[in-house]
Amino acid sequence: MIHCPECGAPAEPRSCEELFHVLLALDHSRRPPWGPLHGVSVSCFLLQHPSRIPGTDAAPPWSLLHAYLRDGPDGADRRVRHARRGNSHRAPGRALAAAPEVAAPAVDRPPVRFAVTIAEVAGDGDFPAEGFPERVRDWAAATVDAWTSRPG
């Protein structure tokens, strides 16, 4: 069995990249349960595939996952709205920073395995609606846990 070199998920029958594109299509439909969890899903995927993090700044996805795990979807929504304001042409130079209480991990030493990956969230590969929010919450928790419990 071939596994993803970044998250450890099985790379067959679909790679993480292929599953991510399926998930993005569902997310961009803006329909529940996928659309409202778009930021959380992207954050999980990026932190489990750190080579895809723009630059080396894990603060935005890290902060969003912490807000989500602490305050649920409302917390994640607040972080996303804050990020959108920071990316606005009306507020140049204001970027989404990590929440002060959570320091972002250094992406140069990522975990090699995660207890929950996009493969588990995908279910049969089509990201079934039933149980999707619970699977995403497990994915977020497993992502944060792997980064915080990795050897220093």
C-alpha positions, 0 to 999 in steps of 0.5 A: 500500500502506498501512503501520502508522504506528508500525512500518512493517508493511503494514496489509493484509490484516490490521493490526498490531492484528488480528495481535496479537489472533491472536497473543495468542489463541495465547499464552494457549493456553499451548501451545508454541511460542507460550505460552512466548514470550508476554512476548517477543512482547508486548514486541516489539509494545509497543516497535514500537507505543510509543503502547501502552506503559502510561505512558511506561515502556519499561523492562519490555519493553526489559529483557525483550528484553535478557534474552531476547537475552542468555540465551534463553527462560530469561532472559526467563522469569526477568524475567517471574517477577520482574515477577509477583513485583513485581506481587503484592499481597504485594510492593506497590511493587516494580515491574519495573525495567530491568536495570542494564546496559540503559537503556530508550529514550525513547519520545518518539523511536521508530524509524519502521521495523523490519527485522522486524515482527509481519507477518513473524512472522505468516507467512500471518497465523496464526503457524505453529508451524514456525519461530516461535521463530526468527521471534520471535528475529529480531523481538526482535533487530530491535526492539532494533537499531532502537531502539539505532541510531536517530539521537539 
